[in-house]
Amino acid sequence: MEYQRTSHAVYEVKYHLVWVPKYRKVVLSEPVARRCKAIFREIAERYGFAVVEQEVMPDHVHVFVSAPPRWSPAELVRVLKSVSAQQLFKEFPPLRERMWGGELWSSGYFVRATGDAVTSAVIQRYIRYQRRHDEGPRQLRFRF
């Protein structure tokens, strides 16, 4: 398990994000999908998070990102969707024609937070048994 660091945090936060084009239209053909993947990596580098894994299917997108705790899942999705839509519309004008209304992505998304080997059961067990392992004073107590 490899932890990341910022000036005030040590973290290991990863999100599995999934979203679809508006009206679940099948518009992410191979050249668009290939460029979309590159755009996601460029966005991540520019904004300070990392794409761990990704796949762009004709009618939906999976992106697995590792991000500092200052990034909420909603902010990650917002940045990935908005910047990628602008760039894809600019580079593929026929895409804009197919997606009337000027929107590429649907407003909804799926998110699941994960860690490497730490599951919710492991965390619950850790918290449940914390007091047993932490019994006893950590500081000397003065008696008056």
Secondary structure, 3 states (H helix, E strand, C coil): CCCEECCCCEECCEEEEEECEHHHCCCCCHHHHHHHHHHHHHHHHHHCCEEEEEEEECCEEEEEEECCCCCCHHHHHHHHHHHHHHHHHHHCHHHHHHCCCCCCECCCCEEEEECCCCCHHHHHHHHHCHHHHCCCCCCCCCCC
